[in-house]
Structures are given as structure tokens and as C-alpha cells.
Amino acid sequence: MKKDNRKPLTKKLQMELDALAAMPESEIDTSEMPEITNWSEGVRSALFRPIKKPLSLRIDADIIDWFQKQGTGYQTRMNTALREYVKQHQGHA
């Protein structure tokens, strides 16, 4: 598991966030942030964490060996490879 190396929020910033959270949306000035209507160039943030589901899956031993030889994080790399495959083949079904 990765270490959480985020810095704690300052008291001032935490107070600002708490004040915003307590404020009705109608009172929050978003005039300097135009609404985004085109997400085609959107990039998945490092903060995005999709739900993981445990699954029993039979994968050829040579494929597993290759990913494991790349070092720690082989399951993440396998997931990334599968995600790239899905991205390239969306709309082809």
C-alpha cells in the first residue's frame, strides 16, 4: 500500500473550506469559473480512484511473469494495460 504523503491542511485553509461547505450553493461566486460543457479533452486526475472488485481470473503464466518482472505494482500495470485496450476499442462492439 502506498504511503499517504499529503501535507495536512493549515488551520486557515480548513476554516475557509468549512465556511464554503456551510454556505448555500447560491451564495458561492463561481463567475470566474465558467461551466465546462466539453469534456472530450478531460484528463483523469491522480485523485480519481475507481472502485476495485476482487475477481478470480485465469491469465496465462507468461503474461503474469512478464508483468511481475517489471517490479512492484504489476497488478496496477495490468489494469492500466486493460484500461488502454478498452479505450482503444470503445464503440467497436
Residue pairs with C-beta under 8 A, 6 or more apart in sequence:
9 17
20 28
64 74
67 74
67 75
67 77
67 78
68 74
70 77
